[in-house]
Every structure is written in structure tokens, then in C-alpha cells.
């Protein structure tokens, strides 16, 4: 994940961003909610149940993950 833009509610993530948790590091205080871990490897996308941000996995999946 590069620069954080809280107006964007769809984020592309790669293997380097795993394990994936929302809210993202550096999010402003007003955008914070309880931390939740999201599994983007199973279907390629995950939606945060708190803020509705959609995370899409791009790139090659890491080796050794189910």
C-alpha cells in the first residue's frame, strides 16, 4: 500500500501487505475503528465490516498459504 487516501474506499494490496488489517497504518483518528484482520487470499477481495473499504489482492500469491 502506498500513500493513504481516506477518500478512496478500494485498495489494491500485494503479498507484502499481508497479514492485512483495517484500519490501515497511518489512518487519521476520525477514520479509526477496531482493528480487524481480513483474508484477501481466499477470494481475491475482502470488505471491512466496519468502514466498507474493499481490498483487492493483486500480484502473485505467497507460497505456502492455503
Phi, psi and omega in degrees: 000134180265218182303142183272125176234103185290354176276345179268124182253017172226126187232131174272134179232156179236181180301332180292339181272358182273146355291143185267128177228148176237137007285159182286152177303136178086002178297143180296157185305321182293340183262006183275148175212175178304141182291133178227135177269139185239139179260101179267352183281330184296310184243351182096346176219157175209144180243131179291128181289344181271309187250350178082005178296133178263129177250129179243127179278130177235153178093193183276136178289146178293147179286143176090358177266150182267000000 
